[in-house]
Amino acid sequence: MEMNRHTILIAAHDAESLKKEIIRWGEAPWWPKKSLMRFERLTSGAVSPGTRYRQKVELPFGPGWNVEVGEISDRGIKRRFLDGMFRG
């Protein structure tokens, strides 16, 4: 199986503010309103390992899947696919 990795570069004044924005990925006010990718948080509280989301492609018959935050580090956030068409 081939790995599919997405990378986005973000300019920030300091590492801490950058980390906060990366953690809010998909649900932050700056997330594009017309994005075809919707993130719905399924758990409440601060984002931490174990926080779950439902991700959905906003197209007719678009796929959806559940993910869980596995790790938050100074370099970013890792989510694990729980079901759907992706693994890992």
N, CA, C and O of each residue as an XYZ file, in Angstrom:
352
protein
N       0.843     -1.170      0.000
C       0.000      0.000      0.000
C       0.892      1.238      0.000
O       1.879      1.290      0.734
N       0.554      2.226     -0.811
C       1.335      3.448     -0.905
C       0.836      4.491      0.089
O      -0.370      4.655      0.272
N       1.773      5.198      0.732
C       1.404      6.222      1.697
C       0.983      7.489      0.949
O       1.617      7.887     -0.028
N      -0.082      8.104      1.420
C      -0.575      9.365      0.872
C      -0.349     10.419      1.934
O      -1.031     10.415      2.959
N       0.594     11.325      1.712
C       0.951     12.330      2.709
C       0.672     13.711      2.137
O       1.040     14.008      1.000
N       0.018     14.555      2.933
C      -0.278     15.929      2.544
C       0.519     16.861      3.438
O       0.594     16.652      4.648
N       1.108     17.879      2.853
C       1.893     18.844      3.608
C       1.455     20.250      3.229
O       1.265     20.551      2.051
N       1.296     21.106      4.227
C       0.945     22.506      4.006
C       1.900     23.347      4.832
O       2.130     23.055      6.005
N       2.458     24.391      4.230
C       3.352     25.295      4.946
C       2.547     26.482      5.452
O       1.758     27.071      4.712
N       2.754     26.831      6.730
C       2.016     27.925      7.363
C       3.026     28.895      7.976
O       3.925     28.485      8.709
N       2.869     30.180      7.670
C       3.731     31.201      8.264
C       3.109     31.646      9.584
O       1.906     31.896      9.655
N       3.932     31.747     10.633
C       3.443     32.174     11.948
C       4.527     32.975     12.653
O       5.710     32.860     12.334
N       4.108     33.784     13.610
C       5.045     34.610     14.370
C       5.845     33.789     15.371
O       7.006     34.091     15.645
N       5.223     32.757     15.913
C       5.932     31.932     16.892
C       5.381     30.505     16.843
O       4.274     30.266     16.361
N       6.177     29.572     17.349
C       5.822     28.154     17.285
C       4.549     27.823     18.060
O       3.768     26.978     17.622
N       4.329     28.468     19.193
C       3.154     28.144     20.020
C       1.851     28.534     19.315
O       0.883     27.775     19.346
N       1.818     29.711     18.682
C       0.601     30.107     17.978
C       0.364     29.214     16.765
O      -0.780     28.910     16.427
N       1.430     28.799     16.120
C       1.310     27.885     14.979
C       0.716     26.552     15.435
O      -0.187     26.019     14.790
N       1.218     26.020     16.538
C       0.721     24.739     17.056
C      -0.774     24.818     17.358
O      -1.514     23.888     17.035
N      -1.228     25.902     17.966
C      -2.652     26.049     18.291
C      -3.509     26.032     17.033
O      -4.591     25.445     17.031
N      -3.045     26.661     15.977
C      -3.817     26.696     14.732
C      -3.838     25.335     14.045
O      -4.862     24.933     13.491
N      -2.722     24.631     14.078
C      -2.673     23.290     13.476
C      -3.633     22.350     14.200
O      -4.312     21.541     13.567
N      -3.687     22.457     15.511
C      -4.583     21.594     16.288
C      -6.044     21.870     15.933
O      -6.864     20.952     15.967
N      -6.386     23.117     15.591
C      -7.774     23.476     15.251
C      -8.102     23.231     13.777
O      -9.137     23.685     13.287
N      -7.241     22.530     13.084
C      -7.409     22.240     11.661
C      -8.812     21.723     11.366
O      -9.296     20.804     12.027
N      -9.453     22.313     10.379
C     -10.772     21.859      9.968
C     -11.920     22.459     10.743
O     -13.064     22.383     10.293
N     -11.657     23.056     11.899
C     -12.732     23.642     12.697
C     -12.433     25.081     13.121
O     -13.226     25.692     13.839
N     -11.306     25.619     12.686
C     -10.930     26.989     13.029
C     -11.713     27.988     12.171
O     -12.148     27.644     11.072
N     -11.897     29.215     12.658
C     -12.616     30.228     11.885
C     -11.982     30.504     10.520
O     -12.675     30.921      9.591
N     -10.687     30.279     10.391
C     -10.021     30.530      9.120
C     -10.193     29.398      8.109
O      -9.815     29.548      6.948
N     -10.759     28.265      8.536
C     -10.961     27.148      7.602
C     -11.879     27.635      6.477
O     -12.922     28.223      6.762
N     -11.525     27.408      5.213
C     -12.329     27.937      4.092
C     -13.799     27.519      4.173
O     -14.112     26.333      4.279
N     -14.685     28.499      4.124
C     -16.129     28.236      4.237
C     -16.635     27.356      3.102
O     -17.581     26.591      3.289
N     -16.020     27.454      1.933
C     -16.464     26.663      0.779
C     -15.650     25.387      0.591
O     -15.715     24.755     -0.464
N     -14.885     25.008      1.610
C     -14.098     23.781      1.518
C     -15.032     22.583      1.358
O     -16.086     22.515      1.990
N     -14.638     21.660      0.520
C     -15.430     20.445      0.340
C     -15.140     19.407      1.423
O     -15.757     18.342      1.441
N     -14.209     19.712      2.322
C     -13.909     18.809      3.440
C     -14.485     19.412      4.711
O     -14.108     20.511      5.117
N     -15.408     18.675      5.339
C     -16.029     19.141      6.585
C     -15.529     18.281      7.736
O     -15.455     17.057      7.625
N     -15.188     18.933      8.838
C     -14.756     18.264     10.068
C     -15.821     18.532     11.124
O     -16.164     19.687     11.372
N     -16.338     17.502     11.738
C     -17.308     17.653     12.822
C     -16.732     16.959     14.049
O     -16.499     15.750     14.036
N     -16.503     17.730     15.112
C     -15.952     17.126     16.325
C     -17.042     16.349     17.034
O     -18.141     16.862     17.246
N     -16.741     15.111     17.402
C     -17.705     14.228     18.059
C     -17.542     14.201     19.573
O     -18.446     13.762     20.284
N     -16.407     14.661     20.070
C     -16.154     14.701     21.508
C     -15.974     16.153     21.935
O     -15.599     17.005     21.129
N     -16.244     16.425     23.201
C     -16.145     17.804     23.694
C     -14.827     18.006     24.435
O     -14.069     17.064     24.663
N     -14.578     19.251     24.799
C     -13.373     19.587     25.549
C     -12.224     19.949     24.634
O     -12.385     20.075     23.420
N     -11.062     20.113     25.242
C      -9.859     20.470     24.486
C      -9.455     19.321     23.566
O      -9.674     18.151     23.882
N      -8.869     19.667     22.438
C      -8.374     18.639     21.521
C      -7.168     17.978     22.173
O      -6.210     18.644     22.565
N      -7.233     16.656     22.281
C      -6.163     15.875     22.910
C      -6.223     14.464     22.339
O      -7.175     14.133     21.633
N      -5.226     13.621     22.629
C      -5.321     12.237     22.173
C      -6.659     11.632     22.605
O      -7.056     11.739     23.766
N      -7.336     11.004     21.667
C      -8.648     10.417     21.919
C      -9.798     11.256     21.375
O     -10.911     10.746     21.239
N      -9.559     12.536     21.058
C     -10.607     13.377     20.468
C     -11.001     12.781     19.122
O     -10.144     12.419     18.316
N     -12.310     12.684     18.888
C     -12.811     12.081     17.643
C     -13.522     13.097     16.772
O     -14.160     14.037     17.246
N     -13.381     12.862     15.467
C     -14.016     13.690     14.449
C     -14.688     12.815     13.420
O     -14.316     11.661     13.211
N     -15.690     13.394     12.780
C     -16.283     12.806     11.581
C     -15.848     13.716     10.443
O     -16.122     14.916     10.472
N     -15.180     13.167      9.450
C     -14.778     13.926      8.283
C     -15.658     13.502      7.114
O     -15.956     12.320      6.942
N     -16.069     14.479      6.317
C     -16.988     14.200      5.211
C     -16.609     15.055      4.020
O     -16.328     16.246      4.158
N     -16.603     14.439      2.846
C     -16.416     15.167      1.599
C     -17.795     15.654      1.177
O     -18.704     14.853      0.962
N     -17.948     16.975      1.058
C     -19.241     17.596      0.790
C     -19.580     17.585     -0.706
O     -19.674     18.635     -1.342
N     -19.758     16.410     -1.236
C     -20.188     16.196     -2.613
C     -21.309     15.172     -2.588
O     -21.400     14.389     -1.643
N     -22.160     15.157     -3.595
C     -23.189     14.111     -3.631
C     -22.523     12.731     -3.545
O     -21.600     12.430     -4.303
N     -22.984     11.929     -2.647
C     -22.446     10.588     -2.395
C     -20.977     10.634     -1.950
O     -20.259      9.641     -2.074
N     -20.533     11.787     -1.431
C     -19.154     11.936     -0.970
C     -18.876     11.020      0.209
O     -19.753     10.789      1.042
N     -17.658     10.498      0.283
C     -17.330      9.586      1.375
C     -17.191     10.331      2.708
O     -17.014     11.548      2.747
N     -17.274      9.577      3.772
C     -17.083     10.093      5.117
C     -16.372      9.036      5.937
O     -16.406      7.853      5.598
N     -15.734      9.453      7.005
C     -15.022      8.515      7.859
C     -14.822      9.144      9.237
O     -14.945     10.357      9.401
N     -14.519      8.321     10.200
C     -14.246      8.766     11.568
C     -12.746      8.710     11.816
O     -12.063      7.787     11.371
N     -12.239      9.716     12.536
C     -10.819      9.757     12.885
C     -10.680     10.051     14.369
O     -11.587     10.590     15.003
N      -9.537      9.689     14.901
C      -9.241      9.942     16.309
C      -7.841     10.545     16.413
O      -6.907     10.072     15.765
N      -7.699     11.587     17.226
C      -6.392     12.179     17.464
C      -5.543     11.164     18.210
O      -5.932     10.661     19.265
N      -4.376     10.871     17.644
C      -3.475      9.914     18.281
C      -2.352     10.584     19.035
O      -1.906     10.092     20.072
N      -1.890     11.723     18.508
C      -0.733     12.383     19.113
C      -0.745     13.867     18.762
O      -1.100     14.252     17.648
N      -0.357     14.680     19.719
C      -0.136     16.107     19.487
C       1.284     16.393     19.937
O       1.658     16.097     21.072
N       2.075     16.973     19.037
C       3.463     17.287     19.352
C       3.752     18.732     18.964
O       2.869     19.438     18.477
N       4.965     19.162     19.178
C       5.355     20.519     18.781
C       5.361     20.686     17.264
O       5.349     21.809     16.761
N       5.378     19.591     16.549
C       5.422     19.650     15.089
C       4.063     19.487     14.440
O       3.939     19.709     13.236
N       3.040     19.109     15.186
C       1.725     18.955     14.586
C       0.819     17.986     15.318
O       0.981     17.716     16.508
N      -0.140     17.473     14.565
C      -1.152     16.582     15.114
C      -1.267     15.368     14.200
O      -1.223     15.496     12.976
N      -1.413     14.199     14.797
C      -1.601     12.972     14.023
C      -2.983     12.423     14.334
O      -3.384     12.315     15.493
N      -3.700     12.079     13.275
C      -5.019     11.475     13.424
C      -4.988     10.069     12.827
O      -4.280      9.805     11.855
N      -5.758      9.187     13.422
C      -5.843      7.802     12.950
C      -7.216      7.577     12.369
O      -8.221      7.917     12.993
N      -7.271      7.005     11.172
C      -8.546      6.684     10.533
C      -9.141      5.455     11.207
O      -8.470      4.431     11.340
N     -10.387      5.553     11.630
C     -11.051      4.456     12.338
C     -11.888      3.587     11.413
O     -12.122      2.413     11.699
N     -12.338      4.165     10.304
C     -13.152      3.416      9.345
C     -13.120      4.164      8.014
O     -12.390      5.144      7.870
N     -13.886      3.718      7.070
C     -13.933      4.383      5.778
C     -12.891      3.833      4.804
O     -12.393      2.718      4.964
N     -12.577      4.639      3.799
C     -11.718      4.166      2.710
C     -10.223      4.304      2.987
O      -9.414      3.856      2.174
N      -9.832      4.909      4.111
C      -8.427      5.093      4.443
C      -8.029      4.213      5.619
O      -8.879      3.790      6.402
N      -6.737      3.941      5.738
C      -6.187      3.225      6.884
C      -4.994      3.990      7.402
O      -4.267      4.633      6.645
N      -4.805      3.910      8.711
C      -3.573      4.485      9.249
C      -3.796      5.740     10.047
O      -2.841      6.326     10.556
